[in-house]
């Protein structure tokens, strides 16, 4: 189907190229043909197309529709966005956000280990997404590096909520999603919690916490904690929880961070972090006590758009002239967290306080539900366009005010 499908039209989308294939679907990149109420013209999207051989299989169709229903409930900056469900006789299609970047499993295949700061930032993005999903009673159940897209801005998008590869006999090898004999989602063995292995239906939010811990372990060490080629031996190792300490593989990992990883991966749910939020906050505390290092510079991506499209670059300059920050790229976070594009040390600033967005040459600032608010010209805003000379204040303290400056390139 893949070759014949390229160039075809599905709804308002023309298929351009294939991204990948799974047991239940094939994923393509496409573009909108015309502007509609959803998207502008010539807008790039991802089309997830159900396999034709499963188009008449009731369980597969139900699973695909369920995924659409789950995705439609999720609107978060670290989750790929869902746009549309298209029903077809030859197989349904999910239309989703196209994200520039590389899956984290590809980064690991290339680099083996990720920088500690990068691994922690990726995990925090993942956990923020899971907090949001869990609050909506949605459990991912298949957290793994292949389902995390690392963007040029250094953050990630979580993909594949509610996925089940329905094809039997897909095996239990590394990176593959397997099913129970009845066809229900089991997960990816190397990243599964003990309770998810015992009874997939019982996999709850703590199972996502466990899987996130495994992902962090792998990003830090370059190796999976349990990696037997024999599925029974692999499952036995997961039950027992016996694994090499991260610091034995990478001595630069300190005991505090190692303890966080190991607690997230506790086989006993009662000893594990109670929630994704608790796991996130443990990492946040670890970040807070680290010395402020250089801002992460994400790897270059061939198709990444790292520069503003307009012939301007933007800065914010403190009102007393003591500091200046150039706004990097077209989507930059502002906060006290060292992973932000603009790091401000003022205590009134939240760890991830606001973000700058640039589209069509227009700069906007968006508050990220910060504790003390974001103000433009003394007016508190959720989101507002800003122009040269406007004053942005991060928090209530007037000493944390900055003037917007536009500079010709």
LINMOHU-V532182 format. One record per pair of residues at least 12 apart in sequence whose C-alpha atoms are under 6 Angstrom apart, sorted by the first residue. I is the first residue (numbers start at 0). GAP is how many residues later the second one is. D is the distance in Angstrom with one decimal. If there is no record, write none. Layout:
# LINMOHU-V532182
((I,GAP,D) (I,GAP,D))
This chain:
# LINMOHU-V532182
((11,20,5.5) (11,21,5.5) (12,17,6.0) (12,18,5.3) (12,19,4.5) (12,20,5.6) (13,16,5.3) (13,17,5.5) (14,15,4.3) (15,13,5.6) (15,14,5.0) (16,12,5.4) (22,142,4.9) (22,144,5.3) (23,27,5.7) (23,141,5.0) (23,142,5.8) (24,24,5.3) (24,25,4.3) (24,26,4.8) (25,22,5.9) (25,23,5.3) (26,20,5.7) (26,21,4.5) (27,18,5.7) (27,19,5.0) (28,16,5.9) (28,17,4.7) (29,14,5.7) (29,15,5.3) (30,12,5.1) (30,13,4.4) (30,14,5.8) (44,51,5.9) (44,52,5.2) (44,53,4.7) (45,49,5.8) (45,50,5.0) (45,51,5.9) (45,52,5.2) (46,47,5.7) (46,48,4.8) (47,45,5.4) (47,46,5.0) (48,44,4.5) (49,41,4.8) (49,42,5.5) (51,38,5.4) (51,39,5.5) (54,35,5.6) (54,36,4.5) (66,95,5.0) (77,51,5.7) (77,79,4.4) (77,80,6.0) (78,78,4.9) (78,79,4.7) (79,17,5.7) (79,77,5.8) (79,79,5.7) (80,15,5.7) (80,16,5.1) (81,14,4.4) (82,12,5.4) (82,13,5.3) (99,51,5.9) (100,48,6.0) (100,49,5.3) (100,50,4.4) (101,47,5.4) (101,48,5.3) (102,43,5.4) (102,45,5.5) (102,46,4.2) (102,47,5.9) (103,41,4.8) (103,42,5.9) (103,44,5.7) (103,45,6.0) (103,46,6.0) (104,40,4.7) (104,41,5.0) (111,110,4.6) (112,106,5.5) (112,107,5.7) (112,108,5.7) (112,109,4.3) (113,105,5.5) (118,100,5.7) (123,156,5.8) (126,149,5.5) (126,153,5.9) (130,145,5.6) (130,146,5.9) (138,66,5.8) (139,21,5.3) (141,45,5.2) (142,68,5.7) (146,12,5.1) (151,146,5.6) (153,144,5.0) (163,21,5.3) (175,12,5.7) (185,14,5.3) (190,20,5.0) (190,23,5.9) (191,19,5.9) (192,14,5.5) (192,17,5.8) (193,45,5.5) (208,67,5.7) (209,54,5.4) (209,55,4.9) (212,48,5.6) (212,51,5.0) (212,52,5.5) (224,18,5.6) (240,26,5.9) (305,23,5.0) (306,22,4.9) (307,21,5.6) (307,22,5.4) (309,51,4.7) (310,98,5.7) (311,95,5.5) (311,96,4.6) (311,97,5.5) (312,93,5.9) (312,94,5.3) (313,13,5.6) (313,91,5.7) (313,92,4.6) (314,12,5.5) (314,89,5.9) (314,90,5.1) (315,86,5.5) (315,87,5.4) (315,88,4.7) (315,89,6.0) (316,85,5.1) (316,86,5.1) (317,83,6.0) (317,84,4.2) (318,82,6.0) (318,83,5.3) (329,27,5.4) (329,28,4.6) (330,25,5.6) (330,26,4.7) (331,23,5.4) (331,24,5.1) (332,21,5.9) (332,22,4.2) (333,19,5.7) (333,20,5.1) (333,21,5.5) (334,14,6.0) (334,15,5.7) (334,16,4.7) (334,17,4.4) (334,18,4.8) (335,15,4.3) (336,14,4.7) (347,47,5.4) (349,20,5.9) (352,15,5.5) (352,17,5.1) (353,12,5.5) (353,13,4.4) (353,14,4.9) (362,22,5.8) (362,23,5.7) (363,20,5.5) (363,21,4.0) (363,22,5.4) (364,18,5.6) (364,19,5.6) (365,16,5.7) (365,17,4.2) (366,15,5.1) (371,23,4.4) (372,22,5.0) (373,19,5.9) (373,20,4.8) (373,21,5.7) (374,17,5.6) (374,18,4.9) (375,15,5.7) (375,16,4.6) (376,14,5.1) (387,16,5.3) (387,17,5.0) (387,18,5.6) (388,14,5.8) (388,15,5.2) (389,13,5.7) (389,14,5.4) (390,12,4.5))
